[in-house]
C-alpha cells in the first residue's frame, strides 16, 4: 500500500462517555509518531464542525492537556447527533477534506456514527480521493456488533454498581419492609447497562441488591413484577429495582417514551422509573416508592471511572492510527478478548458497513430463569471491565479536567448553510 501523506482529522459523535477523550489522546499520541502525518486536526461538534469548517489544531495543544484528556469526561471536541441527509452535505464534507488535505479521518462514536463514517469513505472512493477512514468504538450502551465490548461501558457499570451499593446503605436505614427504590438507567435497545448493576452484589450473596433488574430483552409483565416486589419485601426491609429506560412489553411498546424522535429516528426515552413506580404504588398498598435517575451523570462520572476502560479507549485510538497507516480503511477498531483465564484484550478490525446501525443484544442465556437477575456468565464477562481506578487529580477538593485551547484552523471555503 502506497504511503499517504497528509493531515489527520478526528471527530467525536453521539453521547459522550467517561473515556471518549482517552481515544482522542491515543490518536494524537500515535499520529505524532508518523512522518507521513503532517497536521493533526479536530472537528468541533462532529460532522457539524466539518460542514462549517470549524477545525482546531490538536498538535498545538500542550502535552499536559493531552495527558489530561485521559481522565476527562464529556467530548472535549464537542459532539453532535446531526445526520448527513442530503448529497450536498456529503459533497461539502469532501470539499473540506480536500481544502485541508485530510487523508486520515478517525470518527469516535456508536452505531449511527459508524454509518456516517462508512458513507463518507464510500463517497471519497467514488470520487477517487485518497482517504483512509477508521471508526473508533464508543458507547456506554455496549451494543456495537463484532466487538467484545465498547469503551465507555466499563466505566458506566462501575459507576452504577457503586451507586447501587451507596443507595442500598441509604435504603437499609429507611426501609421497614415497605420501601421500593427504583433506579432508572440508560439502555435503549439492550440491557447491558442495567445488567451491570449486578456487579454490586457480593460473591455468594444472591439476595444482595439490586433485587430486581428489568431488561429490554425480557418483556415487561406487570403481574410478574408486582409478585416479585411482594416476594422481596416479605424478606427484606426494602426492594431495590434497576430498570432500563428501553423496557418494553410483549408487544414491543415502551413502558415510557416521548412521541418525538431524534435526528436518527430513535424514540426519545425517559420515565420508565416513574411509570414503574406509579404501577407499584397503585397495586401494593402501603408501599413507599423512591425513584432515582442518574441520567447523564452515569456517562460523565470520571471520578468512578474504570482504569481498564480508560486504558482500552486509549489503545483503540492508537490502533486506529496504526491501521490507517498500514493501509486499512472502511474499518472500525474492535476489542478482542483473550481466551486465557486471566483477562486480556487485543484490537482487531471489522468492516464499517457490518457495524453501522446494528445492535448487539444481551445474550438471553446470561439471564437467569427468573428474568430479573444475571448469571455467572455475565459476571465473568463484565467484572474484568471495571477493574482499576482512574487517577483524577484534585485541586481545592474538586477534580481538574482538560480544557483544550481550541486554536482554530483558518477557514478556506465559503460558509455553508446547515
C-alpha positions as a Markdown table, in Angstrom:
| # | Residue | x | y | z |
|---|---|---|---|---|
| 1 | Unk | 0.0 | 0.0 | 0.0 |
| 2 | Unk | 1.4 | 3.4 | -1.1 |
| 3 | Unk | 2.2 | 5.8 | 1.7 |
| 4 | Unk | -0.5 | 8.5 | 2.1 |
| 5 | Unk | 0.9 | 11.9 | 3.1 |
| 6 | Unk | -1.4 | 14.5 | 4.6 |
| 7 | Unk | -3.4 | 15.6 | 7.6 |
| 8 | Unk | -5.4 | 13.8 | 10.3 |
| 9 | Unk | -8.9 | 14.8 | 11.3 |
| 10 | Unk | -10.5 | 13.5 | 14.5 |
| 11 | Unk | -14.2 | 13.8 | 15.4 |
| 12 | Unk | -16.5 | 12.7 | 18.2 |
| 13 | Unk | -20.2 | 12.0 | 17.8 |
| 14 | Unk | -23.2 | 10.9 | 19.8 |
| 15 | Unk | -23.5 | 10.7 | 23.6 |
| 16 | Unk | -20.2 | 11.3 | 25.5 |
| 17 | Unk | -18.6 | 8.8 | 27.9 |
| 18 | Unk | -16.2 | 9.0 | 30.8 |
| 19 | Unk | -13.4 | 7.8 | 28.5 |
| 20 | Unk | -14.2 | 9.1 | 25.0 |
| 21 | Unk | -11.4 | 11.6 | 25.3 |
| 22 | Unk | -8.9 | 8.9 | 26.1 |
| 23 | Unk | -9.4 | 7.7 | 22.5 |
| 24 | Unk | -8.5 | 11.2 | 21.2 |
| 25 | Unk | -5.4 | 11.2 | 23.3 |
| 26 | Unk | -4.5 | 7.8 | 21.9 |
| 27 | Unk | -5.0 | 9.0 | 18.3 |
| 28 | Unk | -2.8 | 12.1 | 18.9 |
| 29 | Unk | -0.1 | 10.1 | 20.7 |
| 30 | Unk | 0.2 | 7.6 | 17.8 |
| 31 | Unk | -0.2 | 10.2 | 15.0 |
| 32 | Unk | 2.9 | 12.1 | 16.3 |
| 33 | Unk | 5.0 | 9.0 | 15.6 |
| 34 | Unk | 4.5 | 9.0 | 11.8 |
| 35 | Unk | 6.2 | 11.4 | 9.4 |
| 36 | Unk | 3.5 | 10.9 | 6.7 |
| 37 | Unk | 1.1 | 12.7 | 9.0 |
| 38 | Unk | 1.7 | 16.4 | 8.7 |
| 39 | Unk | -1.0 | 18.1 | 10.9 |
| 40 | Unk | -3.5 | 16.7 | 13.4 |
| 41 | Unk | -6.8 | 18.5 | 13.4 |
| 42 | Unk | -10.0 | 18.1 | 15.4 |
| 43 | Unk | -13.5 | 18.9 | 14.2 |
| 44 | Unk | -15.7 | 20.8 | 16.6 |
| 45 | Unk | -19.0 | 19.0 | 17.2 |
| 46 | Unk | -18.5 | 16.1 | 14.8 |
| 47 | Unk | -19.8 | 16.3 | 11.3 |
| 48 | Unk | -21.3 | 19.7 | 12.0 |
| 49 | Unk | -17.8 | 21.1 | 12.5 |
| 50 | Unk | -16.8 | 19.6 | 9.2 |
| 51 | Unk | -19.7 | 21.2 | 7.4 |
| 52 | Unk | -19.0 | 24.5 | 9.0 |
| 53 | Unk | -15.2 | 24.1 | 8.6 |
| 54 | Unk | -14.7 | 24.5 | 12.3 |
| 55 | Unk | -11.4 | 22.8 | 12.8 |
| 56 | Unk | -8.8 | 23.1 | 15.6 |
| 57 | Unk | -5.1 | 22.3 | 15.7 |
| 58 | Unk | -4.7 | 19.4 | 18.1 |
| 59 | Unk | -0.9 | 19.3 | 17.8 |
| 60 | Unk | -0.8 | 22.9 | 19.2 |
| 61 | Unk | -2.3 | 21.7 | 22.5 |
| 62 | Unk | 0.0 | 21.4 | 25.4 |
| 63 | Unk | 1.1 | 17.9 | 26.3 |
| 64 | Unk | -0.3 | 18.5 | 29.8 |
| 65 | Unk | -3.8 | 19.0 | 28.3 |
| 66 | Unk | -3.4 | 16.0 | 26.0 |
| 67 | Unk | -2.5 | 13.8 | 29.0 |
| 68 | Unk | -5.4 | 15.2 | 30.9 |
| 69 | Unk | -7.8 | 14.0 | 28.2 |
| 70 | Unk | -7.3 | 10.5 | 29.6 |
| 71 | Unk | -9.3 | 11.3 | 32.7 |
| 72 | Unk | -11.6 | 13.9 | 31.4 |
| 73 | Unk | -15.3 | 13.1 | 30.7 |
| 74 | Unk | -17.6 | 14.6 | 28.1 |
| 75 | Unk | -16.5 | 15.2 | 24.5 |
| 76 | Unk | -13.6 | 17.6 | 24.5 |
| 77 | Unk | -14.0 | 18.3 | 20.8 |
| 78 | Unk | -17.8 | 18.7 | 21.1 |
| 79 | Unk | -20.3 | 16.2 | 19.8 |
| 80 | Unk | -23.5 | 16.2 | 17.8 |
| 81 | Unk | -26.4 | 14.0 | 16.7 |
| 82 | Unk | -26.6 | 15.6 | 13.3 |
| 83 | Unk | -27.4 | 13.2 | 10.4 |
| 84 | Unk | -26.0 | 13.9 | 7.0 |
| 85 | Unk | -29.2 | 13.9 | 5.0 |
| 86 | Unk | -28.6 | 15.3 | 1.5 |
| 87 | Unk | -26.0 | 14.9 | -1.2 |
| 88 | Unk | -24.9 | 18.5 | -0.7 |
| 89 | Unk | -23.9 | 17.6 | 2.9 |
| 90 | Unk | -21.7 | 14.8 | 1.7 |
| 91 | Unk | -20.2 | 16.9 | -1.1 |
| 92 | Unk | -19.4 | 19.6 | 1.4 |
| 93 | Unk | -17.5 | 17.1 | 3.7 |
| 94 | Unk | -15.3 | 16.1 | 0.8 |
| 95 | Unk | -14.7 | 19.7 | -0.1 |
| 96 | Unk | -13.5 | 20.5 | 3.4 |
| 97 | Unk | -11.3 | 17.4 | 3.4 |
| 98 | Unk | -9.7 | 18.4 | 0.1 |
| 99 | Unk | -9.2 | 22.0 | 1.1 |
| 100 | Unk | -7.3 | 20.9 | 4.2 |
| 101 | Unk | -5.6 | 17.9 | 2.7 |
| 102 | Unk | -7.3 | 15.5 | 5.1 |
| 103 | Unk | -6.1 | 12.0 | 4.3 |
| 104 | Unk | -6.9 | 10.2 | 7.6 |
| 105 | Unk | -10.3 | 10.5 | 9.2 |
| 106 | Unk | -11.0 | 9.0 | 12.6 |
| 107 | Unk | -14.6 | 9.1 | 13.9 |
| 108 | Unk | -15.2 | 8.2 | 17.5 |
| 109 | Unk | -18.8 | 7.1 | 18.0 |
| 110 | Unk | -21.5 | 4.4 | 18.1 |
| 111 | Unk | -23.8 | 2.8 | 15.6 |
| 112 | Unk | -25.0 | 5.9 | 13.8 |
| 113 | Unk | -21.5 | 7.4 | 13.8 |
| 114 | Unk | -20.0 | 4.4 | 12.1 |
| 115 | Unk | -22.7 | 4.6 | 9.5 |
| 116 | Unk | -21.7 | 8.2 | 8.8 |
| 117 | Unk | -18.0 | 7.3 | 8.6 |
| 118 | Unk | -18.9 | 4.5 | 6.1 |
| 119 | Unk | -20.8 | 6.8 | 3.8 |
| 120 | Unk | -18.1 | 9.4 | 3.8 |
| 121 | Unk | -15.5 | 6.8 | 3.0 |
| 122 | Unk | -17.5 | 5.4 | 0.1 |
| 123 | Unk | -18.1 | 8.9 | -1.3 |
| 124 | Unk | -14.3 | 9.6 | -1.2 |
| 125 | Unk | -13.7 | 6.3 | -3.1 |
| 126 | Unk | -16.3 | 7.2 | -5.7 |
| 127 | Unk | -14.6 | 10.5 | -6.3 |
| 128 | Unk | -11.2 | 9.0 | -6.4 |
| 129 | Unk | -10.0 | 10.9 | -3.4 |
| 130 | Unk | -7.3 | 9.2 | -1.3 |
| 131 | Unk | -8.7 | 8.9 | 2.2 |
| 132 | Unk | -8.5 | 6.4 | 4.9 |
| 133 | Unk | -11.4 | 6.2 | 7.3 |
| 134 | Unk | -11.3 | 4.3 | 10.6 |
| 135 | Unk | -14.0 | 4.2 | 13.2 |
| 136 | Unk | -13.2 | 4.2 | 16.9 |
| 137 | Unk | -15.9 | 2.5 | 19.1 |
| 138 | Unk | -17.6 | 4.4 | 21.7 |
| 139 | Unk | -20.9 | 3.8 | 23.6 |
| 140 | Unk | -21.9 | 3.2 | 27.2 |
| 141 | Unk | -24.7 | 1.0 | 25.7 |
| 142 | Unk | -22.2 | -1.7 | 24.7 |
| 143 | Unk | -24.4 | -2.6 | 21.8 |
| 144 | Unk | -22.0 | -2.4 | 18.9 |
| 145 | Unk | -21.7 | -5.6 | 16.9 |
| 146 | Unk | -18.5 | -7.5 | 16.3 |
| 147 | Unk | -16.6 | -6.1 | 19.3 |
| 148 | Unk | -16.4 | -7.9 | 22.6 |
| 149 | Unk | -17.3 | -4.6 | 24.4 |
| 150 | Unk | -17.0 | -0.9 | 23.8 |
| 151 | Unk | -15.0 | 1.8 | 25.5 |
| 152 | Unk | -17.3 | 3.7 | 27.9 |
| 153 | Unk | -19.2 | 0.6 | 29.1 |
| 154 | Unk | -16.8 | -0.5 | 31.9 |
| 155 | Unk | -16.9 | 3.0 | 33.5 |
| 156 | Unk | -20.7 | 3.3 | 33.4 |
| 157 | Unk | -21.3 | -0.1 | 35.0 |
| 158 | Unk | -18.6 | 0.6 | 37.6 |
| 159 | Unk | -20.4 | 3.9 | 38.5 |
| 160 | Unk | -23.8 | 2.1 | 38.5 |
| 161 | Unk | -22.6 | -0.7 | 40.8 |
| 162 | Unk | -21.1 | 1.9 | 43.1 |
| 163 | Unk | -24.4 | 3.9 | 43.1 |
| 164 | Unk | -26.4 | 0.7 | 43.8 |
| 165 | Unk | -24.3 | -0.1 | 46.9 |
| 166 | Unk | -24.5 | 3.5 | 48.2 |
| 167 | Unk | -28.2 | 3.7 | 47.8 |
| 168 | Unk | -28.6 | 0.3 | 49.4 |
| 169 | Unk | -27.0 | 1.7 | 52.5 |
| 170 | Unk | -29.5 | 4.6 | 52.5 |
| 171 | Unk | -32.4 | 2.3 | 51.7 |
| 172 | Unk | -31.5 | -0.1 | 54.5 |
| 173 | Unk | -31.6 | 2.7 | 57.0 |
| 174 | Unk | -35.0 | 4.0 | 55.8 |
| 175 | Unk | -37.0 | 0.9 | 54.9 |
| 176 | Unk | -39.2 | -1.2 | 57.1 |
| 177 | Unk | -40.4 | -3.8 | 54.6 |
| 178 | Unk | -42.3 | -1.0 | 52.8 |
| 179 | Unk | -39.8 | 0.8 | 50.6 |
| 180 | Unk | -39.3 | 0.3 | 46.9 |
| 181 | Unk | -36.2 | 2.0 | 45.5 |
| 182 | Unk | -36.1 | 2.3 | 41.7 |
| 183 | Unk | -33.0 | 3.3 | 39.7 |
| 184 | Unk | -33.7 | 4.1 | 36.0 |
| 185 | Unk | -30.6 | 3.7 | 33.8 |
| 186 | Unk | -29.8 | 4.2 | 30.1 |
| 187 | Unk | -30.2 | 1.5 | 27.6 |
| 188 | Unk | -32.4 | 2.0 | 24.5 |
| 189 | Unk | -32.4 | -1.4 | 22.9 |
| 190 | Unk | -30.2 | -3.6 | 25.0 |
| 191 | Unk | -29.9 | -4.2 | 28.7 |
| 192 | Unk | -26.1 | -4.2 | 29.1 |
| 193 | Unk | -26.0 | -1.2 | 31.5 |
| 194 | Unk | -28.9 | -2.4 | 33.7 |
| 195 | Unk | -27.3 | -5.9 | 33.8 |
| 196 | Unk | -24.1 | -4.3 | 35.0 |
| 197 | Unk | -25.8 | -3.3 | 38.3 |
| 198 | Unk | -25.5 | -7.0 | 39.3 |
| 199 | Unk | -21.8 | -6.3 | 40.0 |
| 200 | Unk | -22.9 | -4.6 | 43.2 |
| 201 | Unk | -23.7 | -8.0 | 44.7 |
| 202 | Unk | -21.2 | -9.6 | 46.9 |
| 203 | Unk | -20.0 | -13.1 | 46.0 |
| 204 | Unk | -22.2 | -15.8 | 47.4 |
| 205 | Unk | -24.8 | -13.2 | 48.5 |
| 206 | Unk | -27.7 | -13.7 | 45.9 |
| 207 | Unk | -30.1 | -11.6 | 48.0 |
| 208 | Unk | -28.0 | -8.5 | 47.9 |
| 209 | Unk | -29.4 | -5.5 | 46.0 |
| 210 | Unk | -30.3 | -4.9 | 43.3 |
| 211 | Unk | -33.1 | -7.4 | 43.9 |
| 212 | Unk | -34.8 | -7.0 | 40.5 |
| 213 | Unk | -33.2 | -6.0 | 37.2 |
| 214 | Unk | -35.6 | -5.2 | 34.4 |
| 215 | Unk | -34.1 | -5.5 | 30.9 |
| 216 | Unk | -35.4 | -4.7 | 27.3 |
| 217 | Unk | -34.6 | -8.3 | 26.4 |
| 218 | Unk | -37.2 | -9.6 | 28.8 |
| 219 | Unk | -40.8 | -8.4 | 28.0 |
| 220 | Unk | -42.3 | -6.4 | 30.9 |
| 221 | Unk | -45.1 | -8.2 | 32.7 |
| 222 | Unk | -46.9 | -6.0 | 35.3 |
| 223 | Unk | -48.3 | -9.0 | 37.1 |
| 224 | Unk | -44.9 | -10.7 | 37.5 |
| 225 | Unk | -43.1 | -7.6 | 38.6 |
| 226 | Unk | -45.7 | -6.9 | 41.3 |
| 227 | Unk | -45.3 | -10.5 | 42.6 |
| 228 | Unk | -41.5 | -10.2 | 42.5 |
| 229 | Unk | -41.7 | -6.9 | 44.5 |
| 230 | Unk | -44.0 | -8.5 | 47.1 |
| 231 | Unk | -41.7 | -11.5 | 47.4 |
| 232 | Unk | -38.7 | -9.3 | 48.1 |
| 233 | Unk | -40.5 | -7.1 | 50.7 |
| 234 | Unk | -41.5 | -10.2 | 52.7 |
| 235 | Unk | -37.8 | -10.9 | 53.1 |
| 236 | Unk | -36.0 | -7.6 | 53.1 |
| 237 | Unk | -36.5 | -4.1 | 54.6 |
| 238 | Unk | -36.6 | -2.6 | 51.0 |
| 239 | Unk | -36.7 | -3.7 | 47.4 |
| 240 | Unk | -34.2 | -2.2 | 45.0 |
| 241 | Unk | -35.1 | -2.3 | 41.3 |
| 242 | Unk | -32.8 | -1.3 | 38.4 |
| 243 | Unk | -34.8 | -0.6 | 35.2 |
| 244 | Unk | -33.5 | 0.1 | 31.7 |
| 245 | Unk | -35.1 | 3.1 | 30.1 |
| 246 | Unk | -35.9 | 1.0 | 27.0 |
| 247 | Unk | -38.1 | -1.5 | 28.8 |
| 248 | Unk | -40.8 | -2.9 | 26.5 |
| 249 | Unk | -43.9 | -5.1 | 26.9 |
| 250 | Unk | -44.6 | -8.3 | 25.0 |
| 251 | Unk | -45.9 | -6.2 | 22.0 |
| 252 | Unk | -42.8 | -4.1 | 21.8 |
| 253 | Unk | -44.3 | -1.0 | 23.4 |
| 254 | Unk | -42.0 | 1.1 | 25.6 |
| 255 | Unk | -43.1 | 1.5 | 29.2 |
| 256 | Unk | -42.3 | 5.2 | 28.8 |
| 257 | Unk | -41.3 | 7.2 | 25.7 |
| 258 | Unk | -42.0 | 10.6 | 24.1 |
| 259 | Unk | -43.9 | 10.7 | 20.8 |
| 260 | Unk | -41.0 | 12.8 | 19.4 |
| 261 | Unk | -37.9 | 11.2 | 17.8 |
| 262 | Unk | -34.3 | 12.3 | 17.4 |
| 263 | Unk | -32.4 | 13.1 | 14.2 |
| 264 | Unk | -31.8 | 9.4 | 13.5 |
| 265 | Unk | -35.5 | 8.4 | 14.1 |
| 266 | Unk | -35.0 | 7.0 | 17.6 |
| 267 | Unk | -37.7 | 7.4 | 20.2 |
| 268 | Unk | -36.8 | 9.8 | 23.0 |
| 269 | Unk | -36.8 | 7.7 | 26.1 |
| 270 | Unk | -37.1 | 8.5 | 29.8 |
| 271 | Unk | -39.6 | 8.0 | 32.5 |
| 272 | Unk | -39.6 | 4.2 | 32.8 |
| 273 | Unk | -38.7 | 4.5 | 36.5 |
| 274 | Unk | -41.6 | 6.9 | 37.3 |
| 275 | Unk | -44.1 | 4.7 | 35.2 |
| 276 | Unk | -43.0 | 1.6 | 37.1 |
| 277 | Unk | -43.3 | 3.5 | 40.4 |
| 278 | Unk | -46.8 | 4.5 | 39.7 |
| 279 | Unk | -47.8 | 0.9 | 38.9 |
| 280 | Unk | -46.3 | -0.4 | 42.1 |
| 281 | Unk | -47.9 | 2.3 | 44.3 |
| 282 | Unk | -51.3 | 1.7 | 42.7 |
| 283 | Unk | -51.2 | -2.0 | 43.2 |
| 284 | Unk | -49.3 | -2.6 | 46.5 |
| 285 | Unk | -51.0 | -0.7 | 49.4 |
| 286 | Unk | -48.7 | 0.9 | 52.0 |
| 287 | Unk | -45.6 | 0.9 | 49.8 |
| 288 | Unk | -43.4 | 4.0 | 49.5 |
| 289 | Unk | -41.6 | 4.4 | 46.2 |
| 290 | Unk | -38.5 | 6.4 | 45.5 |
| 291 | Unk | -37.1 | 6.9 | 42.0 |
| 292 | Unk | -33.5 | 7.8 | 41.3 |
| 293 | Unk | -32.5 | 8.8 | 37.7 |
| 294 | Unk | -28.7 | 9.1 | 37.3 |
| 295 | Unk | -29.4 | 10.4 | 33.8 |
| 296 | Unk | -26.3 | 11.8 | 32.0 |
| 297 | Unk | -24.3 | 11.6 | 35.3 |
| 298 | Unk | -23.8 | 7.9 | 34.7 |
| 299 | Unk | -21.8 | 8.6 | 31.5 |
| 300 | Unk | -19.9 | 11.6 | 32.9 |
| 301 | Unk | -18.7 | 10.0 | 36.2 |
| 302 | Unk | -15.0 | 10.1 | 35.7 |
| 303 | Unk | -14.5 | 10.0 | 39.5 |
| 304 | Unk | -15.8 | 6.4 | 39.4 |
| 305 | Unk | -14.2 | 5.5 | 36.1 |
| 306 | Unk | -12.6 | 2.2 | 35.3 |
| 307 | Unk | -8.8 | 2.2 | 34.6 |
| 308 | Unk | -9.3 | -0.8 | 32.4 |
| 309 | Unk | -11.8 | 1.1 | 30.4 |
| 310 | Unk | -9.7 | 4.3 | 30.0 |
| 311 | Unk | -6.6 | 2.2 | 29.0 |
| 312 | Unk | -8.6 | 0.4 | 26.4 |
| 313 | Unk | -10.1 | 3.6 | 25.0 |
| 314 | Unk | -6.6 | 5.0 | 24.6 |
| 315 | Unk | -5.5 | 1.7 | 23.0 |
| 316 | Unk | -8.4 | 1.9 | 20.5 |
| 317 | Unk | -7.2 | 5.4 | 19.4 |
| 318 | Unk | -3.7 | 4.2 | 18.9 |
| 319 | Unk | -4.8 | 1.1 | 17.0 |
| 320 | Unk | -6.9 | 3.3 | 14.6 |
| 321 | Unk | -3.9 | 5.3 | 13.5 |
| 322 | Unk | -1.7 | 2.2 | 13.1 |
| 323 | Unk | -4.4 | 0.5 | 11.0 |
| 324 | Unk | -4.8 | 3.6 | 8.7 |
| 325 | Unk | -1.0 | 4.0 | 8.3 |
| 326 | Unk | -0.9 | 0.3 | 7.3 |
| 327 | Unk | -3.4 | 1.0 | 4.5 |
| 328 | Unk | -6.7 | -0.1 | 6.2 |
| 329 | Unk | -9.9 | 1.9 | 5.5 |
| 330 | Unk | -13.6 | 1.4 | 5.9 |
| 331 | Unk | -13.0 | -0.4 | 9.2 |
| 332 | Unk | -13.8 | 0.1 | 12.9 |
| 333 | Unk | -11.4 | -0.9 | 15.7 |
| 334 | Unk | -12.7 | -3.8 | 17.8 |
| 335 | Unk | -11.7 | -5.1 | 21.2 |
| 336 | Unk | -11.0 | -8.8 | 21.1 |
| 337 | Unk | -10.9 | -10.7 | 24.4 |
| 338 | Unk | -8.1 | -13.2 | 25.0 |
| 339 | Unk | -9.1 | -16.8 | 25.5 |
| 340 | Unk | -6.9 | -17.3 | 28.6 |
| 341 | Unk | -8.2 | -17.5 | 32.2 |
| 342 | Unk | -6.6 | -14.1 | 33.0 |
| 343 | Unk | -8.3 | -11.2 | 31.3 |
| 344 | Unk | -6.5 | -9.7 | 28.3 |
| 345 | Unk | -7.6 | -7.8 | 25.3 |
| 346 | Unk | -6.2 | -7.1 | 21.8 |
| 347 | Unk | -7.5 | -4.9 | 19.0 |
| 348 | Unk | -9.0 | -6.1 | 15.7 |
| 349 | Unk | -10.8 | -4.7 | 12.7 |
| 350 | Unk | -14.4 | -5.0 | 11.5 |
| 351 | Unk | -15.9 | -3.6 | 8.3 |
| 352 | Unk | -17.8 | -0.4 | 8.9 |
| 353 | Unk | -20.9 | -1.5 | 6.9 |
| 354 | Unk | -21.2 | -4.5 | 9.2 |
| 355 | Unk | -21.2 | -2.3 | 12.3 |
| 356 | Unk | -23.4 | 0.6 | 11.1 |
| 357 | Unk | -26.9 | 0.7 | 12.6 |
| 358 | Unk | -26.6 | -2.8 | 14.1 |
| 359 | Unk | -27.4 | -3.7 | 17.7 |
| 360 | Unk | -25.8 | -6.3 | 19.9 |
| 361 | Unk | -28.3 | -7.7 | 22.4 |
| 362 | Unk | -27.5 | -9.1 | 25.8 |
| 363 | Unk | -27.3 | -12.9 | 25.4 |
| 364 | Unk | -30.5 | -14.5 | 26.7 |
| 365 | Unk | -28.5 | -17.3 | 28.3 |
| 366 | Unk | -26.8 | -14.8 | 30.6 |
| 367 | Unk | -30.1 | -14.0 | 32.2 |
| 368 | Unk | -31.4 | -16.3 | 35.0 |
| 369 | Unk | -34.7 | -18.2 | 34.6 |
| 370 | Unk | -36.3 | -15.7 | 36.9 |
| 371 | Unk | -35.8 | -13.0 | 34.2 |
| 372 | Unk | -34.7 | -10.4 | 36.7 |
| 373 | Unk | -31.1 | -11.4 | 37.6 |
| 374 | Unk | -27.9 | -12.3 | 35.9 |
| 375 | Unk | -25.9 | -15.5 | 36.0 |
| 376 | Unk | -22.2 | -16.3 | 36.3 |
| 377 | Unk | -21.6 | -16.0 | 32.5 |
| 378 | Unk | -22.4 | -12.3 | 32.7 |
| 379 | Unk | -20.4 | -11.8 | 35.8 |
| 380 | Unk | -17.4 | -13.5 | 34.2 |
| 381 | Unk | -17.8 | -11.2 | 31.2 |
| 382 | Unk | -18.4 | -7.8 | 33.0 |
| 383 | Unk | -16.3 | -8.0 | 36.1 |
| 384 | Unk | -12.8 | -7.5 | 34.4 |
| 385 | Unk | -14.1 | -4.4 | 32.7 |
| 386 | Unk | -14.4 | -2.4 | 35.9 |
| 387 | Unk | -11.0 | -3.2 | 37.4 |
| 388 | Unk | -8.8 | -0.3 | 38.5 |
| 389 | Unk | -9.4 | 3.3 | 39.3 |
| 390 | Unk | -8.6 | 6.3 | 37.1 |
| 391 | Unk | -6.2 | 8.7 | 38.7 |
| 392 | Unk | -8.2 | 12.0 | 38.6 |
| 393 | Unk | -6.2 | 15.0 | 40.0 |
| 394 | Unk | -7.9 | 17.2 | 42.5 |
| 395 | Unk | -7.3 | 20.9 | 43.4 |
| 396 | Unk | -9.0 | 22.5 | 46.4 |
| 397 | Unk | -11.1 | 19.4 | 46.8 |
| 398 | Unk | -12.6 | 19.2 | 43.3 |
| 399 | Unk | -11.4 | 17.3 | 40.2 |
| 400 | Unk | -9.4 | 19.1 | 37.4 |
| 401 | Unk | -10.2 | 18.2 | 33.8 |
| 402 | Unk | -8.6 | 19.0 | 30.4 |
| 403 | Unk | -9.6 | 22.3 | 28.8 |
| 404 | Unk | -8.4 | 22.5 | 25.2 |
| 405 | Unk | -7.2 | 25.8 | 23.9 |
| 406 | Unk | -9.0 | 25.2 | 20.6 |
| 407 | Unk | -6.6 | 27.0 | 18.3 |
| 408 | Unk | -8.7 | 27.4 | 15.2 |
| 409 | Unk | -7.5 | 26.4 | 11.7 |
| 410 | Unk | -8.0 | 29.1 | 9.1 |
| 411 | Unk | -11.2 | 28.6 | 7.1 |
| 412 | Unk | -10.6 | 28.4 | 3.3 |
| 413 | Unk | -14.1 | 27.7 | 1.8 |
| 414 | Unk | -17.2 | 29.9 | 1.6 |
| 415 | Unk | -19.7 | 29.4 | 4.5 |
| 416 | Unk | -22.1 | 26.5 | 4.3 |
| 417 | Unk | -25.7 | 26.7 | 5.5 |
| 418 | Unk | -26.6 | 23.7 | 7.6 |
